[in-house]
Amino acid sequence: MKKSVRIDYVLMCEDIRAEVGNKSSAMGIFTDDVGVLQFPIQFPKFCFLVHGTVLSKDRQLRFSATLNYPGLPPFILAKDAELRLNKAPGGFVLNLVMAPLLLPAPGEGQLELIFGTTRYSRKFQVQQATQEQLFGRKINPLSHQIRLPASDSPQKQ
């Protein structure tokens, strides 16, 4: 069966911001492996920025989006929603946001997208990590301020 859409890319991030000029900015982009210091973990926002292209002649497609994660009921982000196209021929952008998202334990999550007859899924891992793994060094919460050496301080005139 012929695909109705092509997914160009999916970014998983902490926030998506709408910008002037029909642009989006993704903040705090994750890889497929998300490391956290402890569980349960609550993300203020957990987002997927999806860019794709409609391949079918039918430009009136609808879509559904669901996040599945162990120990949680399916998180329905969109159900039979209208797919709005960009000005570019057949292009579309989906900003899928969960706010907040509480994850009880490490596990493998999966974003499932359905566009007409086309199904797409993106898996990701959320696991516990040490400060060294996350930051490259141990962070002392009281010493996070940056101090400039005296030679780098602004000169008074």
Secondary structure, DSSP 4 states (H G I P E B T S, - for coil): ---SEEEEEEEEEEEEEEETTTEEEEEEEE-SEEEESSSSEEES-EEEEEEEEE-SS----EEEEEEE-TTS--EEEEEEEE----SSTTEEEEEEEESSEEE-S-EEEEEEEEETTEEEEEEEEEEE--HHHHHSS---GGG-S----GGGSPPP-
